[in-house]
Amino acid sequence: QQQVKQSPQSLIVQKGGISIINCAYENTAFDYFPWYQQFPGKGPALLIAIRPDVSEKKEGRFTISFNKSAKQFSLHIMDSQPGDSATYFCAALNAGGTSYGKLTFGQGTILTVHP
Amino acid sequence: ETGVTQSPTHLIKTRGQQVTLRCSSQSGHNTVSWYQQALGQGPQFIFQYYREEENGRGNFPPRFSGLQFPNYSSELNVNALELDDSALYLCASRLQGIYGYTFGSGTRLTVV
């Protein structure tokens, strides 16, 4: 059962533009929400993460916005660069219970940044 | 540079065979998880080991099994391989109590 829904499936932006990827979750036991960046042939690399007691977190050009009441969170990439072209996954971590430590991933968004 | 190393990088097996995938976790990371990533999909949780014991499992059949060793290495074993087992298998490690996982580059398994 898909517990983290991610959209869009693919995204094309121009260099310098803003890329926005959205995720929604169902399980209120999730306690940590990371975003991963994956290049072809590589494993996912942690990009930025947020806890549910914070509404926004910014690291460089990457910002997570978190809406706990709506059970939604999003990734904003400012000043998008061709090197940002990759697949992005949102995820959610169970911090308790029998699924402690399990990461549930979204379906992924293929981002293409045109020069 | 990732601290998690997986081997082999690619593997081709025949349906019905058995396979062992290996992972060397980042030093000090006492928790390791394995994920299966089908083409075009997000990774799916297989199981997690903490201090050499399985302490979490996803919706995978018992023919998927694992081991974790005291030197931070681990194995994923899959018996009776099926065509649908073809995927990228990812190992991820972390320090218990710390949420950030470090992923390896994965093993690409093809079952023919």
Backbone of each chain as ProteinMPNN parsed JSONL, in Angstrom:
{"seq_chain_A": "QQQVKQSPQSLIVQKGGISIINCAYENTAFDYFPWYQQFPGKGPALLIAIRPDVSEKKEGRFTISFNKSAKQFSLHIMDSQPGDSATYFCAALNAGGTSYGKLTFGQGTILTVHP", "coords_chain_A": {"N_chain_A": [[0.85, -1.198, 0.0], [0.638, 2.125, -0.966], [1.967, 4.647, 0.879], [3.126, 7.083, 0.826], [2.676, 9.613, -1.318], [3.801, 11.009, -4.28], [4.329, 13.84, -6.355], [5.088, 15.983, -9.182], [5.369, 13.221, -11.588], [7.331, 13.697, -13.444], [9.384, 16.514, -14.287], [10.145, 19.472, -15.903], [12.325, 22.131, -16.067], [13.624, 25.422, -16.656], [17.011, 26.537, -16.634], [17.888, 28.31, -13.737], [15.328, 28.562, -12.871], [12.566, 27.709, -10.607], [12.155, 24.654, -9.01], [9.593, 22.538, -7.984], [8.49, 20.004, -5.912], [6.077, 17.787, -4.708], [4.765, 16.052, -1.85], [2.62, 13.744, -0.151], [1.403, 12.248, 2.808], [0.112, 9.47, 4.775], [0.357, 8.115, 7.181], [0.41, 8.821, 10.531], [2.393, 8.15, 12.244], [4.812, 8.67, 11.18], [7.935, 10.304, 11.562], [10.017, 11.714, 10.582], [11.233, 13.319, 7.762], [12.806, 12.918, 4.972], [14.472, 14.057, 1.964], [15.671, 12.602, -0.973], [18.238, 12.455, -3.431], [18.865, 11.021, -6.525], [21.144, 9.807, -8.823], [21.596, 8.307, -12.081], [22.543, 4.921, -11.844], [23.499, 5.162, -9.311], [23.176, 5.091, -5.689], [20.514, 6.415, -3.583], [21.039, 9.704, -2.318], [21.136, 11.56, 0.617], [19.513, 14.623, 0.744], [18.2, 16.776, 2.088], [16.405, 17.16, 5.165], [13.536, 17.021, 7.383], [11.92, 17.509, 10.545], [8.665, 16.905, 11.996], [7.946, 18.968, 13.714], [8.745, 21.325, 12.739], [8.168, 23.902, 10.38], [9.459, 24.748, 8.131], [12.537, 24.299, 6.406], [15.705, 25.289, 5.388], [18.424, 24.805, 3.234], [20.963, 26.034, 1.671], [20.252, 26.154, -1.717], [18.059, 24.591, -1.453], [14.884, 23.938, -0.073], [12.657, 22.731, 2.338], [9.211, 22.617, 2.779], [6.77, 22.147, 5.233], [3.652, 20.875, 6.114], [1.941, 19.982, 8.676], [-0.747, 19.551, 9.484], [-2.086, 19.157, 7.095], [-0.752, 16.983, 6.233], [1.309, 17.088, 4.35], [4.257, 17.716, 2.415], [6.892, 19.536, 0.828], [9.456, 19.985, -1.645], [11.547, 22.587, -2.58], [13.533, 23.768, -5.114], [15.642, 26.255, -5.612], [16.842, 28.548, -8.137], [17.479, 26.589, -10.151], [19.773, 24.246, -11.553], [21.497, 22.729, -14.375], [22.994, 20.573, -13.385], [21.405, 19.683, -11.355], [19.699, 17.935, -12.419], [18.132, 14.961, -12.016], [16.742, 12.103, -10.276], [14.335, 12.591, -7.817], [13.402, 11.704, -4.573], [10.91, 11.725, -2.136], [10.592, 10.814, 1.288], [9.55, 9.018, 4.215], [9.99, 8.384, 7.643], [9.437, 5.816, 9.956], [9.28, 6.26, 13.354], [8.765, 4.701, 15.487], [7.209, 1.81, 17.065], [6.465, -1.356, 15.415], [7.488, -0.927, 12.929], [9.746, 0.549, 13.198], [12.335, 2.631, 12.132], [11.981, 2.147, 9.456], [12.055, 3.311, 6.187], [9.758, 4.847, 4.099], [9.236, 5.346, 0.766], [8.389, 7.816, -1.726], [7.153, 7.699, -5.151], [8.95, 8.926, -6.805], [10.42, 11.66, -8.672], [11.341, 12.696, -11.796], [13.602, 15.032, -12.553], [14.409, 17.435, -14.916], [16.63, 19.833, -15.904], [16.905, 22.364, -18.107], [19.517, 23.93, -19.935]], "CA_chain_A": [[0.0, 0.0, 0.0], [1.422, 3.335, -1.09], [1.682, 5.522, 1.998], [3.678, 8.381, 0.494], [2.343, 9.909, -2.71], [4.684, 12.064, -4.774], [3.992, 14.415, -7.658], [4.727, 15.226, -10.379], [6.266, 12.122, -11.947], [8.455, 14.299, -14.138], [9.364, 17.96, -14.206], [11.157, 20.121, -16.733], [12.446, 23.554, -15.761], [14.752, 26.102, -17.276], [18.08, 26.953, -15.729], [17.551, 29.501, -12.977], [13.949, 28.493, -12.418], [12.269, 27.04, -9.336], [11.578, 23.316, -9.129], [8.767, 22.228, -6.813], [8.02, 18.622, -5.872], [5.153, 17.663, -3.586], [4.482, 14.731, -1.302], [1.579, 13.636, 0.859], [1.521, 10.981, 3.536], [-1.089, 9.075, 5.509], [0.672, 7.534, 8.484], [0.795, 9.85, 11.498], [3.544, 7.675, 13.014], [6.051, 9.147, 10.57], [8.529, 11.3, 12.44], [11.21, 12.295, 9.946], [10.867, 13.394, 6.355], [13.976, 13.28, 4.168], [14.449, 14.047, 0.511], [16.859, 11.978, -1.537], [18.562, 12.722, -4.828], [19.484, 9.824, -7.08], [21.628, 9.864, -10.19], [21.604, 6.973, -12.693], [23.622, 4.027, -11.434], [23.934, 5.466, -7.945], [22.167, 4.987, -4.655], [19.972, 7.705, -3.147], [21.869, 10.513, -1.431], [20.322, 12.469, 1.424], [19.627, 16.01, 0.31], [17.728, 17.628, 3.169], [15.366, 16.451, 5.909], [12.822, 17.868, 8.33], [11.091, 16.871, 11.557], [7.316, 17.482, 11.889], [7.724, 20.119, 14.587], [9.286, 22.487, 12.037], [7.36, 24.136, 9.176], [10.308, 25.007, 6.972], [13.972, 24.153, 6.608], [16.41, 25.722, 4.187], [19.851, 24.533, 3.161], [21.421, 26.507, 0.373], [19.177, 26.376, -2.685], [17.007, 23.603, -1.2], [13.986, 24.253, 1.031], [11.496, 21.866, 2.588], [8.064, 23.196, 3.468], [6.052, 21.044, 5.865], [2.324, 21.206, 6.622], [1.572, 18.8, 9.457], [-2.199, 19.347, 9.502], [-2.481, 18.647, 5.78], [0.082, 15.819, 5.957], [1.969, 17.328, 3.07], [5.531, 18.415, 2.454], [7.364, 19.793, -0.521], [10.84, 20.381, -1.867], [11.727, 23.676, -3.517], [14.916, 23.966, -5.54], [15.767, 27.596, -6.187], [17.943, 28.718, -9.095], [17.776, 25.225, -10.609], [20.921, 24.127, -12.44], [21.521, 21.453, -15.114], [23.541, 19.547, -12.504], [20.351, 19.204, -10.452], [18.916, 16.93, -13.152], [18.244, 13.69, -11.294], [15.465, 11.66, -9.73], [14.187, 13.006, -6.426], [12.45, 10.911, -3.807], [10.575, 12.054, -0.768], [10.483, 9.619, 2.107], [9.086, 9.237, 5.582], [10.574, 7.384, 8.529], [8.729, 5.407, 11.172], [10.151, 6.436, 14.511], [8.344, 3.868, 16.603], [6.405, 0.647, 16.733], [7.086, -2.493, 14.751], [8.138, -0.478, 11.699], [10.768, 1.516, 13.59], [13.486, 2.736, 11.267], [11.647, 1.875, 8.066], [11.824, 4.449, 5.293], [8.779, 4.661, 3.035], [9.57, 6.285, -0.291], [7.468, 8.142, -2.791], [7.441, 7.059, -6.439], [10.053, 9.607, -7.467], [10.201, 12.702, -9.683], [12.498, 12.881, -12.67], [13.785, 16.459, -12.815], [15.317, 17.818, -15.996], [16.857, 21.273, -15.946], [17.478, 22.724, -19.401], [20.441, 25.069, -19.837]], "C_chain_A": [[0.885, 1.246, 0.0], [1.039, 4.285, 0.016], [2.253, 6.907, 1.804], [3.464, 8.603, -0.995], [3.121, 11.135, -3.157], [4.232, 12.536, -6.14], [4.832, 15.661, -7.912], [5.685, 14.065, -10.627], [7.499, 12.638, -12.656], [8.262, 15.803, -14.178], [10.488, 18.51, -15.068], [11.148, 21.606, -16.413], [13.643, 24.122, -16.498], [15.773, 26.459, -16.212], [17.708, 28.276, -15.062], [16.142, 29.501, -12.424], [13.802, 27.784, -11.079], [11.62, 25.685, -9.626], [10.818, 23.009, -7.846], [8.235, 20.804, -6.926], [7.217, 18.438, -4.589], [4.966, 16.218, -3.144], [3.392, 14.817, -0.246], [1.683, 12.278, 1.526], [0.244, 10.725, 4.329], [-0.794, 8.705, 6.96], [1.16, 8.597, 9.468], [1.957, 9.408, 12.382], [4.873, 8.103, 12.39], [6.61, 10.312, 11.382], [9.725, 12.012, 11.834], [10.979, 12.196, 8.461], [12.073, 13.857, 5.548], [13.642, 13.335, 2.682], [15.774, 13.473, 0.037], [16.984, 12.336, -3.009], [19.29, 11.486, -5.36], [19.867, 10.051, -8.537], [21.665, 8.444, -10.754], [22.812, 6.161, -12.245], [24.132, 4.254, -10.039], [22.806, 5.217, -6.958], [21.64, 6.359, -4.283], [20.918, 8.403, -2.182], [20.974, 11.498, -0.693], [20.602, 13.91, 1.034], [19.33, 16.964, 1.472], [16.61, 16.875, 3.869], [14.742, 17.381, 6.934], [12.074, 17.006, 9.331], [9.732, 17.564, 11.56], [7.036, 18.667, 12.812], [8.264, 21.413, 13.987], [8.505, 22.681, 10.747], [8.214, 24.384, 7.932], [11.766, 24.823, 7.358], [14.675, 24.476, 5.304], [17.883, 25.371, 4.31], [20.313, 24.905, 1.759], [20.251, 26.787, -0.557], [17.963, 25.468, -2.432], [16.215, 23.968, 0.046], [12.906, 23.199, 1.123], [10.442, 22.709, 3.293], [7.212, 22.054, 3.991], [4.74, 21.541, 6.454], [1.778, 19.978, 7.352], [0.071, 18.526, 9.408], [-2.705, 18.764, 8.187], [-1.746, 17.367, 5.424], [0.735, 15.935, 4.585], [3.323, 18.0, 3.307], [6.072, 18.532, 1.035], [8.828, 20.212, -0.515], [10.861, 21.488, -2.905], [13.216, 23.782, -3.825], [14.977, 25.324, -6.239], [16.937, 27.636, -7.162], [18.405, 27.356, -9.621], [18.886, 25.229, -11.659], [20.874, 22.786, -13.194], [22.063, 20.296, -14.288], [22.55, 19.009, -11.496], [19.499, 18.13, -11.117], [19.173, 15.553, -12.557], [16.829, 13.238, -10.934], [15.425, 11.999, -8.245], [13.09, 12.173, -5.763], [12.179, 11.595, -2.476], [10.443, 10.745, -0.008], [9.98, 10.012, 3.484], [9.571, 8.074, 6.431], [9.655, 7.102, 9.705], [9.683, 5.512, 12.362], [9.709, 5.615, 15.7], [7.569, 2.671, 16.124], [7.187, -0.417, 16.003], [7.798, -2.096, 13.464], [9.226, 0.543, 11.98], [11.961, 1.476, 12.642], [13.213, 2.501, 9.8], [11.407, 3.18, 7.322], [10.798, 4.044, 4.245], [8.991, 5.748, 2.006], [8.372, 6.609, -1.163], [7.93, 7.5, -4.087], [8.57, 7.722, -7.209], [9.605, 10.636, -8.496], [11.473, 12.853, -10.492], [12.563, 14.363, -13.038], [14.797, 16.652, -13.93], [15.412, 19.33, -16.021], [17.57, 21.594, -17.259], [18.359, 23.959, -19.268], [19.921, 26.314, -20.544]], "O_chain_A": [[1.761, 1.402, 0.85], [-0.118, 4.697, 0.09], [1.9, 7.825, 2.544], [4.003, 7.874, -1.827], [3.101, 12.172, -2.494], [3.805, 11.741, -6.978], [5.248, 16.329, -6.965], [6.703, 13.944, -9.946], [8.59, 12.09, -12.495], [7.14, 16.306, -14.112], [11.634, 18.07, -14.975], [10.108, 22.261, -16.477], [14.549, 23.397, -16.906], [15.437, 26.656, -15.044], [17.278, 29.225, -15.717], [15.796, 30.346, -11.598], [14.78, 27.319, -10.493], [10.659, 25.592, -10.39], [11.341, 23.198, -6.748], [7.605, 20.445, -7.921], [7.63, 18.88, -3.517], [5.004, 15.291, -3.953], [3.257, 15.818, 0.457], [2.011, 11.281, 0.884], [-0.583, 11.615, 4.529], [-1.604, 8.955, 7.852], [2.209, 9.204, 9.255], [2.458, 10.197, 13.183], [5.933, 7.923, 12.99], [5.87, 11.188, 11.831], [10.374, 12.822, 12.497], [10.586, 11.149, 7.945], [12.333, 15.056, 5.452], [12.669, 12.743, 2.217], [16.841, 13.799, 0.557], [15.996, 12.497, -3.726], [20.212, 10.973, -4.726], [19.04, 10.43, -9.367], [21.756, 7.48, -9.994], [23.946, 6.639, -12.262], [25.094, 3.614, -9.615], [21.636, 5.14, -7.333], [22.253, 7.369, -4.63], [21.527, 7.76, -1.327], [20.154, 12.185, -1.303], [21.747, 14.359, 0.995], [20.128, 17.848, 1.783], [15.937, 16.048, 3.254], [15.329, 18.395, 7.312], [11.643, 15.9, 9.006], [9.651, 18.725, 11.156], [5.988, 19.302, 12.695], [8.249, 22.462, 14.631], [8.203, 21.696, 10.073], [7.734, 24.242, 6.808], [12.179, 25.142, 8.473], [14.284, 23.992, 4.242], [18.511, 25.604, 5.343], [20.08, 24.176, 0.795], [19.36, 27.568, -0.224], [16.954, 25.576, -3.128], [16.79, 24.271, 1.091], [12.308, 22.816, 0.117], [10.727, 23.413, 4.262], [6.958, 21.09, 3.268], [4.72, 22.516, 7.205], [1.231, 19.062, 6.738], [-0.336, 17.369, 9.301], [-3.645, 17.97, 8.174], [-2.071, 16.726, 4.425], [0.712, 15.005, 3.779], [3.505, 18.748, 4.267], [5.748, 17.729, 0.16], [9.354, 20.718, 0.476], [10.273, 21.357, -3.978], [14.048, 23.875, -2.923], [14.425, 25.503, -7.325], [17.894, 26.872, -7.039], [19.586, 27.021, -9.539], [18.934, 26.096, -12.532], [20.281, 21.822, -12.709], [21.638, 19.155, -14.47], [22.809, 17.994, -10.849], [18.675, 17.49, -10.464], [20.295, 15.047, -12.593], [15.849, 13.911, -11.252], [16.373, 11.723, -7.51], [12.01, 11.971, -6.317], [13.108, 11.994, -1.774], [10.209, 9.692, -0.603], [9.988, 11.184, 3.861], [9.563, 6.924, 5.993], [9.159, 8.017, 10.362], [10.76, 4.918, 12.362], [10.215, 5.801, 16.807], [7.299, 2.523, 14.932], [8.417, -0.39, 15.97], [8.627, -2.853, 12.96], [9.591, 1.319, 11.097], [12.525, 0.413, 12.384], [14.116, 2.64, 8.974], [10.651, 4.04, 7.774], [10.951, 3.018, 3.581], [8.934, 6.935, 2.326], [7.461, 5.797, -1.324], [8.967, 6.838, -4.127], [9.093, 7.146, -8.163], [8.547, 10.501, -9.111], [12.547, 13.107, -9.945], [11.694, 14.88, -13.741], [15.899, 16.104, -13.892], [14.404, 20.025, -16.143], [18.694, 21.151, -17.492], [18.003, 24.915, -18.579], [20.59, 27.347, -20.546]]}, "seq_chain_B": "ETGVTQSPTHLIKTRGQQVTLRCSSQSGHNTVSWYQQALGQGPQFIFQYYREEENGRGNFPPRFSGLQFPNYSSELNVNALELDDSALYLCASRLQGIYGYTFGSGTRLTVV", "coords_chain_B": {"N_chain_B": [[31.713, 11.35, -0.711], [30.449, 8.074, -0.496], [30.041, 6.107, 2.494], [29.244, 3.546, 2.452], [29.625, 0.438, 1.042], [28.891, -1.702, -1.617], [28.724, -5.02, -2.955], [28.402, -7.611, -5.476], [28.569, -5.116, -8.146], [27.006, -5.547, -10.356], [24.966, -8.306, -11.391], [24.034, -11.372, -12.823], [21.605, -13.813, -12.752], [20.057, -17.056, -12.911], [16.633, -18.002, -13.056], [15.333, -19.55, -10.148], [17.764, -19.984, -8.962], [20.071, -19.187, -6.238], [21.151, -16.233, -4.476], [23.671, -14.132, -3.077], [24.134, -11.023, -1.72], [26.368, -8.409, -0.815], [27.341, -6.086, 1.754], [29.153, -3.399, 3.047], [29.04, -1.561, 5.769], [29.037, 1.909, 6.857], [31.59, 2.837, 9.078], [30.962, 2.289, 12.48], [28.236, 2.479, 12.217], [25.517, 0.935, 13.439], [23.157, -0.037, 12.556], [21.552, -1.52, 9.866], [19.863, -1.503, 6.78], [18.03, -3.045, 4.128], [16.978, -2.469, 0.818], [14.772, -2.833, -1.971], [14.784, -1.752, -5.241], [12.832, -1.392, -7.886], [12.855, -0.848, -11.433], [12.298, 2.495, -12.223], [10.857, 2.984, -9.944], [10.311, 3.841, -6.437], [12.54, 3.0, -3.723], [11.872, -0.034, -1.919], [11.302, -1.199, 1.326], [13.016, -3.933, 2.668], [14.175, -5.385, 4.923], [15.495, -4.777, 8.278], [18.427, -4.661, 10.278], [19.724, -4.684, 13.548], [22.382, -4.612, 15.673], [23.048, -7.219, 14.888], [20.659, -8.574, 14.803], [17.494, -9.162, 13.285], [15.179, -6.592, 13.187], [12.974, -5.536, 11.996], [10.768, -5.777, 9.249], [9.741, -5.732, 5.87], [7.15, -6.198, 3.348], [8.069, -8.763, 2.223], [8.763, -12.081, 1.07], [9.774, -15.043, 2.98], [11.949, -16.121, 1.62], [13.699, -14.144, 1.214], [16.382, -13.269, 3.046], [18.649, -12.276, 5.699], [21.853, -11.272, 7.07], [23.773, -9.788, 9.661], [26.967, -8.69, 10.576], [29.517, -8.48, 13.196], [31.478, -6.71, 12.309], [30.321, -4.608, 10.999], [29.536, -5.324, 8.467], [27.183, -6.788, 6.142], [24.768, -9.127, 4.781], [22.545, -9.919, 2.094], [20.411, -12.442, 1.296], [18.855, -14.241, -1.256], [16.678, -16.74, -2.044], [15.576, -19.241, -4.435], [15.192, -17.696, -6.88], [13.144, -15.394, -8.668], [11.779, -14.038, -11.724], [10.75, -11.504, -11.236], [12.342, -10.59, -9.228], [14.339, -9.163, -10.249], [16.099, -6.246, -9.968], [17.378, -3.2, -8.466], [19.334, -3.526, -5.672], [19.609, -2.1, -2.591], [21.687, -1.128, 0.057], [21.578, 0.329, 3.237], [22.875, 2.282, 5.853], [22.973, 3.335, 9.307], [23.471, 5.123, 12.382], [22.092, 3.89, 15.27], [19.347, 5.626, 16.555], [19.999, 7.924, 15.297], [18.669, 9.59, 12.551], [19.455, 9.847, 9.864], [20.109, 8.092, 6.976], [22.746, 6.438, 5.212], [23.225, 5.527, 1.966], [24.35, 2.82, -0.093], [25.728, 2.303, -3.437], [24.421, 0.268, -4.612], [23.421, -3.011, -5.858], [22.917, -4.28, -8.975], [20.668, -6.59, -9.867], [19.885, -9.053, -12.168], [17.535, -11.328, -13.213], [17.221, -14.109, -15.171]], "CA_chain_B": [[31.993, 9.921, -0.96], [29.65, 7.258, 0.374], [30.765, 5.221, 3.376], [28.644, 2.227, 2.33], [30.129, -0.235, -0.152], [28.143, -2.913, -1.947], [29.301, -5.871, -3.998], [28.987, -6.986, -6.656], [27.78, -4.004, -8.677], [26.042, -6.153, -11.278], [24.897, -9.755, -11.25], [22.989, -12.035, -13.616], [21.313, -15.137, -12.223], [18.976, -17.788, -13.56], [15.467, -18.279, -12.216], [15.474, -20.718, -9.294], [19.05, -19.969, -8.261], [20.2, -18.423, -5.008], [22.134, -15.169, -4.615], [24.08, -13.417, -1.866], [24.64, -9.675, -1.952], [27.138, -8.002, 0.343], [27.364, -4.664, 2.073], [30.045, -2.976, 4.113], [28.443, -0.327, 6.27], [29.914, 2.958, 7.343], [32.13, 2.484, 10.377], [30.204, 2.785, 13.622], [26.792, 2.383, 11.974], [25.104, -0.354, 13.967], [21.863, -0.395, 11.977], [21.612, -1.645, 8.409], [18.607, -1.872, 6.131], [18.107, -3.4, 2.717], [15.845, -2.005, 0.029], [14.677, -3.265, -3.36], [14.28, -0.682, -6.098], [12.505, -1.789, -9.257], [13.106, 0.217, -12.405], [11.286, 3.548, -12.255], [10.101, 3.009, -8.69], [11.039, 4.18, -5.232], [13.003, 1.821, -2.973], [10.941, -0.714, -1.013], [11.98, -1.742, 2.5], [13.016, -5.395, 2.793], [14.309, -5.625, 6.364], [16.487, -3.991, 9.001], [19.164, -5.354, 11.315], [20.367, -3.881, 14.588], [23.203, -5.476, 16.522], [23.048, -8.574, 14.32], [19.348, -9.198, 14.866], [16.474, -8.525, 12.472], [14.205, -5.908, 14.036], [11.944, -4.912, 11.174], [10.666, -6.461, 7.968], [8.697, -5.268, 4.968], [6.308, -7.231, 2.756], [8.849, -9.656, 1.38], [8.627, -13.47, 1.532], [10.905, -15.572, 3.768], [13.121, -16.485, 0.822], [14.615, -13.02, 1.391], [16.913, -13.335, 4.403], [19.841, -11.475, 5.833], [22.754, -11.417, 8.202], [24.631, -8.656, 9.972], [28.149, -9.178, 11.282], [30.053, -7.493, 14.143], [32.384, -5.747, 11.668], [29.463, -3.665, 10.27], [29.156, -5.834, 7.164], [25.921, -7.519, 6.144], [24.426, -9.865, 3.574], [21.167, -10.183, 1.714], [20.312, -13.703, 0.58], [17.568, -14.49, -1.881], [16.566, -18.103, -2.563], [14.547, -19.526, -5.45], [15.019, -16.435, -7.591], [12.067, -15.235, -9.647], [12.058, -12.971, -12.685], [10.383, -10.23, -10.614], [13.376, -10.175, -8.279], [15.262, -8.286, -10.971], [15.975, -4.912, -9.39], [18.565, -2.657, -7.798], [19.255, -3.79, -4.239], [20.326, -1.051, -1.889], [22.005, -1.268, 1.469], [21.643, 1.638, 3.882], [23.264, 2.133, 7.247], [22.899, 4.521, 10.162], [23.718, 4.887, 13.793], [20.811, 3.799, 15.972], [18.991, 6.872, 17.229], [20.22, 8.992, 14.318], [17.743, 9.262, 11.486], [19.992, 9.94, 8.517], [20.673, 6.891, 6.384], [23.69, 6.514, 4.113], [22.981, 4.437, 1.034], [25.359, 2.394, -1.041], [25.356, 2.482, -4.841], [23.514, -0.8, -4.987], [23.75, -4.145, -6.727], [21.892, -4.486, -10.006], [20.433, -8.022, -10.07], [19.027, -9.428, -13.286], [17.17, -12.746, -13.193], [16.786, -14.5, -16.519]], "C_chain_B": [[31.232, 9.064, 0.041], [30.513, 6.369, 1.235], [30.225, 3.819, 3.316], [29.051, 1.621, 0.991], [29.367, -1.522, -0.388], [28.858, -3.689, -3.049], [28.429, -7.092, -4.236], [28.118, -5.818, -7.135], [26.699, -4.504, -9.624], [26.109, -7.667, -11.151], [23.764, -10.281, -12.114], [22.83, -13.455, -13.086], [20.149, -15.749, -13.006], [17.849, -18.034, -12.564], [15.65, -19.582, -11.446], [16.786, -20.758, -8.52], [18.967, -19.15, -6.977], [21.282, -17.372, -5.191], [22.435, -14.557, -3.247], [24.686, -12.082, -2.265], [25.288, -9.192, -0.674], [27.21, -6.494, 0.497], [28.348, -4.424, 3.198], [29.577, -1.611, 4.575], [29.497, 0.684, 6.683], [30.335, 2.619, 8.768], [31.321, 3.116, 11.506], [28.703, 2.715, 13.448], [26.311, 0.992, 12.377], [23.738, -0.813, 13.444], [21.989, -0.434, 10.46], [20.256, -2.103, 7.878], [18.88, -2.213, 4.676], [16.813, -2.981, 2.033], [15.937, -2.603, -1.374], [14.09, -2.118, -4.175], [14.081, -1.206, -7.511], [12.687, -0.583, -10.168], [11.96, 1.228, -12.4], [10.454, 3.672, -10.988], [10.967, 3.516, -7.534], [11.497, 2.917, -4.521], [11.921, 1.29, -2.033], [11.729, -1.404, 0.096], [11.863, -3.259, 2.541], [13.091, -5.777, 4.271], [15.425, -4.764, 6.933], [17.137, -4.866, 10.06], [19.801, -4.35, 12.257], [21.1, -4.837, 15.509], [22.998, -6.948, 16.175], [21.713, -9.302, 14.444], [18.362, -8.428, 13.982], [15.452, -7.873, 13.403], [13.18, -5.128, 13.231], [11.955, -5.577, 9.81], [9.526, -5.883, 7.159], [7.927, -6.44, 4.391], [7.072, -8.081, 1.743], [8.783, -11.063, 1.955], [9.882, -13.94, 2.256], [12.116, -15.961, 2.936], [14.119, -15.317, 0.729], [15.089, -13.074, 2.851], [18.208, -12.542, 4.474], [20.681, -11.844, 7.031], [23.482, -10.098, 8.397], [25.764, -9.159, 10.846], [28.727, -8.086, 12.183], [30.942, -6.427, 13.503], [31.633, -4.764, 10.772], [29.169, -4.119, 8.844], [27.836, -6.606, 7.271], [25.716, -8.207, 4.802], [22.931, -9.894, 3.364], [21.183, -11.457, 0.89], [18.911, -13.846, -0.005], [17.599, -15.886, -2.48], [15.497, -18.183, -3.639], [14.208, -18.276, -6.247], [13.892, -16.489, -8.618], [12.409, -14.057, -10.56], [11.786, -11.596, -12.072], [11.371, -9.761, -9.562], [14.416, -9.287, -8.952], [15.048, -6.853, -10.504], [17.347, -4.435, -8.936], [18.377, -2.881, -6.302], [20.196, -2.839, -3.511], [20.517, -1.397, -0.421], [22.111, 0.141, 2.046], [22.006, 1.446, 5.345], [23.118, 3.452, 7.992], [23.272, 4.122, 11.572], [22.364, 4.901, 14.492], [20.55, 5.082, 16.748], [19.221, 8.095, 16.358], [19.428, 8.642, 13.075], [18.344, 9.212, 10.091], [20.643, 8.664, 8.04], [21.697, 7.255, 5.322], [23.494, 5.293, 3.237], [24.239, 4.099, 0.244], [24.87, 2.615, -2.466], [24.51, 1.335, -5.377], [24.141, -1.912, -5.81], [22.6, -4.321, -7.702], [21.784, -5.981, -10.287], [19.475, -8.224, -11.235], [18.792, -10.932, -13.225], [16.595, -13.105, -14.559], [16.245, -15.927, -16.534]], "O_chain_B": [[31.33, 9.265, 1.252], [31.575, 5.917, 0.807], [30.695, 2.957, 4.06], [28.843, 2.223, -0.062], [29.21, -2.337, 0.521], [29.496, -3.12, -3.936], [27.779, -7.572, -3.308], [27.049, -5.57, -6.578], [25.606, -3.941, -9.682], [27.157, -8.238, -10.847], [22.671, -9.714, -12.138], [23.802, -14.203, -12.985], [19.376, -15.052, -13.663], [18.09, -18.246, -11.375], [16.068, -20.593, -12.01], [16.905, -21.484, -7.533], [17.955, -18.519, -6.674], [22.222, -17.572, -5.96], [21.564, -14.477, -2.38], [25.632, -12.024, -3.051], [24.832, -9.514, 0.423], [27.15, -5.737, -0.472], [28.371, -5.16, 4.184], [29.705, -0.622, 3.854], [30.676, 0.364, 6.836], [29.518, 2.165, 9.569], [31.034, 4.313, 11.492], [27.961, 2.871, 14.418], [26.653, -0.003, 11.738], [23.231, -1.858, 13.85], [22.478, 0.515, 9.846], [19.6, -2.97, 8.455], [19.839, -1.728, 4.077], [15.719, -3.116, 2.58], [17.026, -2.846, -1.894], [13.034, -1.581, -3.841], [15.044, -1.436, -8.242], [12.673, 0.562, -9.714], [10.795, 0.86, -12.556], [9.454, 4.39, -10.968], [12.19, 3.605, -7.644], [10.893, 1.86, -4.703], [11.162, 2.053, -1.436], [12.704, -2.107, -0.168], [10.765, -3.81, 2.461], [12.181, -6.413, 4.802], [16.184, -4.121, 6.208], [16.48, -5.71, 10.669], [20.337, -3.322, 11.843], [20.505, -5.763, 16.059], [22.804, -7.795, 17.047], [21.64, -10.51, 14.216], [18.389, -7.198, 13.935], [14.921, -8.526, 14.302], [12.587, -4.171, 13.728], [13.015, -5.904, 9.277], [8.464, -5.578, 7.701], [8.038, -7.561, 4.89], [6.747, -8.101, 0.556], [8.751, -11.238, 3.173], [10.934, -13.308, 2.156], [13.209, -16.117, 3.483], [15.233, -15.478, 0.231], [14.287, -12.94, 3.774], [18.79, -12.182, 3.451], [20.271, -12.625, 7.89], [23.772, -9.382, 7.439], [25.547, -9.962, 11.753], [28.464, -6.903, 11.969], [31.141, -5.359, 14.081], [32.231, -4.154, 9.885], [28.593, -3.349, 8.075], [27.432, -7.02, 8.358], [26.397, -7.909, 3.821], [22.149, -9.893, 4.315], [21.896, -11.54, -0.11], [17.913, -13.6, 0.672], [18.444, -16.187, -3.324], [14.629, -17.317, -3.743], [13.053, -17.85, -6.277], [13.712, -17.477, -9.329], [13.219, -13.197, -10.214], [12.503, -10.635, -12.353], [11.251, -8.646, -9.055], [15.28, -8.723, -8.28], [13.951, -6.309, -10.629], [18.337, -5.162, -9.012], [17.366, -2.467, -5.734], [21.397, -2.785, -3.776], [19.609, -1.896, 0.243], [22.67, 1.036, 1.413], [21.494, 0.538, 6.001], [23.137, 4.53, 7.4], [23.374, 2.941, 11.903], [21.58, 5.833, 14.313], [21.403, 5.564, 17.493], [18.702, 9.174, 16.643], [19.505, 7.513, 12.591], [17.769, 8.574, 9.208], [21.62, 8.2, 8.629], [21.544, 8.252, 4.616], [23.586, 4.159, 3.707], [25.07, 4.96, -0.046], [23.742, 3.057, -2.683], [23.949, 1.426, -6.47], [25.227, -1.772, -6.373], [21.45, -4.49, -7.298], [22.691, -6.575, -10.871], [18.392, -7.639, -11.278], [19.742, -11.714, -13.19], [15.632, -12.502, -15.035], [15.836, -16.42, -17.585]]}, "name": "protein", "num_of_chains": 2, "seq": "QQQVKQSPQSLIVQKGGISIINCAYENTAFDYFPWYQQFPGKGPALLIAIRPDVSEKKEGRFTISFNKSAKQFSLHIMDSQPGDSATYFCAALNAGGTSYGKLTFGQGTILTVHPETGVTQSPTHLIKTRGQQVTLRCSSQSGHNTVSWYQQALGQGPQFIFQYYREEENGRGNFPPRFSGLQFPNYSSELNVNALELDDSALYLCASRLQGIYGYTFGSGTRLTVV"}
